[in-house]
């Protein structure tokens, strides 16, 4: 039998694990700096917790787990009942297909479930971050996996736009620390989108219009117009939608600069909303401005990345109700590497009403691919162990073990080749493992109580006292 | 709908996550010091990879995942084929129960599968550690979960007993760092157990005898004898088994001290093996001695924990073939908190023969319970955020945001209460979150460019310059 792993899943080799950990721990440090706290939920949720939360398509992509009937009285009872039904119906009944559990599909629904279950113990506003795998039975393809990591932070129980501003800072600081270049954080408001749709007189087709606008990056301006036509918008509706969308795009090359340039566009939109008395649009614009004002106070002047208003930003058919944001990099051709926004009633799904929240997510797999392509990972992540002790056997092995003990006591990651194998074989091992130093401990070294230290990169070899070698290895 | 989580699974609150992370990162640091490298495998494995590896009982406890038929052509084909069979057989055929994937049951089989799949790229001996959850459909009970973490390190491709000695060191150093008291590392050899059984003339009942001896901690000496009788051993067999077992137990209070005391017992066992010409026993004893010799060379003199030979140690019906070890603590009533040993042909299951390995495992959940019961976690893990800025609204909110920015730039984890809520409510929040400091920034502070810093534990409150407050918070 030739072993394999399921389609759409991955093994992570040592260097891949280290690089992924580097991303996760960098983001974690930022979350902690902003007062967010870690949370972990089980991989399995009750099926009832998940179904109906992700739309029809989502429901189909949930991985369901078979009950292990023998171990649950409840299941045994069900099976018995099914048997009786079978007799009544005079046909066999498949009693084995009982699924009550499923694999986590995202981190947001389990978070909402957790908040509702623990509402009486939690301090609100509750700020949590969560970094765990999720599973989706999507058709596997390049960059899309059936098991992948999400990395979210959310705060619930507060309407303050300070939260939105802080999330912008978290994106800034995290991508800055990860040294990813040409990052743009786009921001918009679902309220403004709704207002634009209301203005165009297409509120009855709001979902279709948002879906069409959401495809802009893939199909462009003409493609979006085709979609508008396809869903049955009339000319006047399309003209009004495009008036706002085009106006903003033309005037500012798809973008409105936060720092004052082209603010005319945003003012013009506000005028339109006021003229047409579209309250939700006025509120949306005020929220957007207030968020950016807060951001300006708490931002660090050295952050390199841009914040840009983009009225085309829609964030798909998610549950967002207020400010939305999305992160992209211009350095690599790749979709968004992060996104999020405000949702007004997430915990309402589980019976806890009126708890507004806002959160963002980091696309760990895509961030990994970007950093790999641009060679941004610190070189140190390539190596684990610092030095390999060559094993010459017998008395020399014993001497090597004594040195090994001292290396580890000096906190230097070290290993000995466990057998007195051929010298070449041992060197080859060090090379394959990318261990940067080897130590040769033969008769001379043992008799003189010295070590020979070979730098595997430069090829340099020195005979040193034990203390000298510890010093070099500690400070290199 | 009242939300809940599946039986036998757990949510981990912020402080629980931090404590668990503390255990895992402590152990990880030790693994890395000894040159082990991280590996991660997918949560799902192909069902064929797992079935037949854990015995009949184990197979039943594997969580199987339902295929999502719509998304796989293969499944559609199968369903069609099943339909045709149904017609031929003239009875309905359940085509929906297709399971080809299952959740990881342990970390060892996926590791073996990985080694076989990547045998041409890996540097052997391959040293890896792995810390991931596993799933078992066991009946949930106190301390037994359906999702729990394993934390393993293994090396394959070497017969050297240096590996066994290093694993003893890893146990020593990790439990030392975790400050768990009264730790005992018991060591034995499967070869010695086999020899004892051979000496007693019960080799045809070896599995039953090992199973009985394995229960010693639960049922005691008399209980084990009852088991011997139950499986059909005769008096002479029981006498011979007990001769060795009792002899060793009586002579050394169940234990043989490594440091020379009571070595008479081990010598007596060797004499018996030589007299009876039981080669496997002589080899086993030599391996045990050699392991302890290696250990003596590389051990740190300050380690507090005991290594003890225990010929009763069996480690259940696992695949072990050589040295075995198990860790317990006398400070808390609890089963073993770690265990492992040598296995000679693990990868043989997947077609790669003659690759000997040895590994150990840490029982993370039990270690957590021990540390919690003995109050061993560092107090700092209780808090995340260092300081809460009270929000007095308006101009003062703006001033607070300016201070917040400076706190974070000084790398101090800080947050502002996002709304200008009642003072009491904000203090209550800080208290519930166990945030150690609050900062009060009202009219006076804003006008004088100062801050009022309140230590939440002592109740002390000081008016300070911003720089002074940063200093205090950085160094507390």
Boltz contact constraints between the chains, C-beta under 6 A:
constraints:
  - contact:
      token1: [A, 3]
      token2: [B, 49]
      max_distance: 6.0
  - contact:
      token1: [A, 3]
      token2: [B, 113]
      max_distance: 6.0
  - contact:
      token1: [A, 3]
      token2: [B, 116]
      max_distance: 6.0
  - contact:
      token1: [A, 3]
      token2: [B, 117]
      max_distance: 6.0
  - contact:
      token1: [A, 3]
      token2: [B, 350]
      max_distance: 6.0
  - contact:
      token1: [A, 5]
      token2: [B, 42]
      max_distance: 6.0
  - contact:
      token1: [A, 6]
      token2: [B, 44]
      max_distance: 6.0
  - contact:
      token1: [A, 6]
      token2: [B, 46]
      max_distance: 6.0
  - contact:
      token1: [A, 6]
      token2: [B, 101]
      max_distance: 6.0
  - contact:
      token1: [A, 9]
      token2: [B, 42]
      max_distance: 6.0
  - contact:
      token1: [A, 9]
      token2: [B, 44]
      max_distance: 6.0
  - contact:
      token1: [A, 11]
      token2: [B, 41]
      max_distance: 6.0
  - contact:
      token1: [A, 11]
      token2: [B, 114]
      max_distance: 6.0
  - contact:
      token1: [A, 12]
      token2: [B, 40]
      max_distance: 6.0
  - contact:
      token1: [A, 14]
      token2: [B, 37]
      max_distance: 6.0
  - contact:
      token1: [A, 14]
      token2: [B, 38]
      max_distance: 6.0
  - contact:
      token1: [A, 17]
      token2: [B, 38]
      max_distance: 6.0
  - contact:
      token1: [A, 17]
      token2: [B, 40]
      max_distance: 6.0
  - contact:
      token1: [A, 32]
      token2: [B, 413]
      max_distance: 6.0
  - contact:
      token1: [A, 33]
      token2: [B, 408]
      max_distance: 6.0
  - contact:
      token1: [A, 33]
      token2: [B, 413]
      max_distance: 6.0
  - contact:
      token1: [A, 35]
      token2: [B, 385]
      max_distance: 6.0
  - contact:
      token1: [A, 35]
      token2: [B, 415]
      max_distance: 6.0
  - contact:
      token1: [A, 37]
      token2: [B, 14]
      max_distance: 6.0
  - contact:
      token1: [A, 37]
      token2: [B, 384]
      max_distance: 6.0
  - contact:
      token1: [A, 38]
      token2: [B, 14]
      max_distance: 6.0
  - contact:
      token1: [A, 38]
      token2: [B, 17]
      max_distance: 6.0
  - contact:
      token1: [A, 40]
      token2: [B, 12]
      max_distance: 6.0
  - contact:
      token1: [A, 40]
      token2: [B, 17]
      max_distance: 6.0
  - contact:
      token1: [A, 41]
      token2: [B, 11]
      max_distance: 6.0
  - contact:
      token1: [A, 42]
      token2: [B, 5]
      max_distance: 6.0
  - contact:
      token1: [A, 42]
      token2: [B, 9]
      max_distance: 6.0
  - contact:
      token1: [A, 42]
      token2: [B, 147]
      max_distance: 6.0
  - contact:
      token1: [A, 43]
      token2: [B, 147]
      max_distance: 6.0
  - contact:
      token1: [A, 44]
      token2: [B, 6]
      max_distance: 6.0
  - contact:
      token1: [A, 44]
      token2: [B, 9]
      max_distance: 6.0
  - contact:
      token1: [A, 46]
      token2: [B, 6]
      max_distance: 6.0
  - contact:
      token1: [A, 49]
      token2: [B, 3]
      max_distance: 6.0
  - contact:
      token1: [A, 63]
      token2: [B, 65]
      max_distance: 6.0
  - contact:
      token1: [A, 64]
      token2: [B, 66]
      max_distance: 6.0
  - contact:
      token1: [A, 65]
      token2: [B, 63]
      max_distance: 6.0
  - contact:
      token1: [A, 65]
      token2: [B, 65]
      max_distance: 6.0
  - contact:
      token1: [A, 66]
      token2: [B, 64]
      max_distance: 6.0
  - contact:
      token1: [A, 66]
      token2: [B, 66]
      max_distance: 6.0
  - contact:
      token1: [A, 68]
      token2: [B, 137]
      max_distance: 6.0
  - contact:
      token1: [A, 70]
      token2: [B, 60]
      max_distance: 6.0
  - contact:
      token1: [A, 71]
      token2: [B, 137]
      max_distance: 6.0
  - contact:
      token1: [A, 71]
      token2: [B, 139]
      max_distance: 6.0
  - contact:
      token1: [A, 94]
      token2: [B, 94]
      max_distance: 6.0
  - contact:
      token1: [A, 97]
      token2: [B, 97]
      max_distance: 6.0
  - contact:
      token1: [A, 101]
      token2: [B, 6]
      max_distance: 6.0
  - contact:
      token1: [A, 113]
      token2: [B, 3]
      max_distance: 6.0
  - contact:
      token1: [A, 114]
      token2: [B, 11]
      max_distance: 6.0
  - contact:
      token1: [A, 116]
      token2: [B, 3]
      max_distance: 6.0
  - contact:
      token1: [A, 117]
      token2: [B, 3]
      max_distance: 6.0
  - contact:
      token1: [A, 123]
      token2: [B, 429]
      max_distance: 6.0
  - contact:
      token1: [A, 123]
      token2: [B, 432]
      max_distance: 6.0
  - contact:
      token1: [A, 123]
      token2: [B, 433]
      max_distance: 6.0
  - contact:
      token1: [A, 137]
      token2: [B, 68]
      max_distance: 6.0
  - contact:
      token1: [A, 137]
      token2: [B, 71]
      max_distance: 6.0
  - contact:
      token1: [A, 139]
      token2: [B, 71]
      max_distance: 6.0
  - contact:
      token1: [A, 147]
      token2: [B, 42]
      max_distance: 6.0
  - contact:
      token1: [A, 147]
      token2: [B, 43]
      max_distance: 6.0
  - contact:
      token1: [A, 158]
      token2: [B, 418]
      max_distance: 6.0
  - contact:
      token1: [A, 160]
      token2: [B, 418]
      max_distance: 6.0
  - contact:
      token1: [A, 160]
      token2: [B, 419]
      max_distance: 6.0
  - contact:
      token1: [A, 162]
      token2: [B, 418]
      max_distance: 6.0
  - contact:
      token1: [A, 163]
      token2: [B, 418]
      max_distance: 6.0
  - contact:
      token1: [A, 297]
      token2: [B, 401]
      max_distance: 6.0
  - contact:
      token1: [A, 298]
      token2: [B, 401]
      max_distance: 6.0
  - contact:
      token1: [A, 298]
      token2: [B, 404]
      max_distance: 6.0
  - contact:
      token1: [A, 298]
      token2: [B, 405]
      max_distance: 6.0
  - contact:
      token1: [A, 350]
      token2: [B, 3]
      max_distance: 6.0
  - contact:
      token1: [A, 384]
      token2: [B, 37]
      max_distance: 6.0
  - contact:
      token1: [A, 385]
      token2: [B, 35]
      max_distance: 6.0
  - contact:
      token1: [A, 401]
      token2: [B, 297]
      max_distance: 6.0
  - contact:
      token1: [A, 401]
      token2: [B, 298]
      max_distance: 6.0
  - contact:
      token1: [A, 404]
      token2: [B, 298]
      max_distance: 6.0
  - contact:
      token1: [A, 405]
      token2: [B, 298]
      max_distance: 6.0
  - contact:
      token1: [A, 408]
      token2: [B, 33]
      max_distance: 6.0
  - contact:
      token1: [A, 413]
      token2: [B, 32]
      max_distance: 6.0
  - contact:
      token1: [A, 413]
      token2: [B, 33]
      max_distance: 6.0
  - contact:
      token1: [A, 415]
      token2: [B, 35]
      max_distance: 6.0
  - contact:
      token1: [A, 418]
      token2: [B, 158]
      max_distance: 6.0
  - contact:
      token1: [A, 418]
      token2: [B, 160]
      max_distance: 6.0
  - contact:
      token1: [A, 418]
      token2: [B, 162]
      max_distance: 6.0
  - contact:
      token1: [A, 418]
      token2: [B, 163]
      max_distance: 6.0
  - contact:
      token1: [A, 419]
      token2: [B, 160]
      max_distance: 6.0
  - contact:
      token1: [A, 429]
      token2: [B, 123]
      max_distance: 6.0
  - contact:
      token1: [A, 432]
      token2: [B, 123]
      max_distance: 6.0
  - contact:
      token1: [A, 433]
      token2: [B, 123]
      max_distance: 6.0
